[in-house]
Amino acid sequence: MIEPMCSRRDAASVIFNLPDYHVIDAIDLPLGGRRVIVKADTIAGGCPDCGVVSARVHAWCRQRVKDVPHAGGVEVLVVKPRLVCAEQGCPRRTFTQTTSELPRRARCTTRLRQALLTAVIDQGQPVAQAAKTHQVAWRTTQKTANAAAATAPAGGAQHRGQQRT
């Protein structure tokens, strides 16, 4: 028998494909749609105040976040650890874990924000249309576009390797 040489993920995590997270439960909702509950693959994080890395869990919390639509309406719940800061002199006692996909205080995944930018910048969709397509508020899409414009290089936005002529 041939054994795979890579790590095996469960089928739901492979299909949902949220980097650094795995699916722990998926539920069909009574009025249609699904609730997908995910948890980070690793439990550790650096304190936002002092930077000391901790893996000691104080409590678990759930946070609802927006993600790209998958085959209809999907509600995503992230099970996040509230970690204890290991530094005695640090004024912050606890903090929640962050990842590249869900930065601090994020209510939308990074891949949703990237999809919104692609719709507005690359495809030229109006902000309201992109918001409707991705099932988010107009303000979320506008805020994402504004943040991208603020970080664009001076002299015009160059997106995805496009060069000015």
Disulfide bonds with the S-S distance in Angstrom:
none
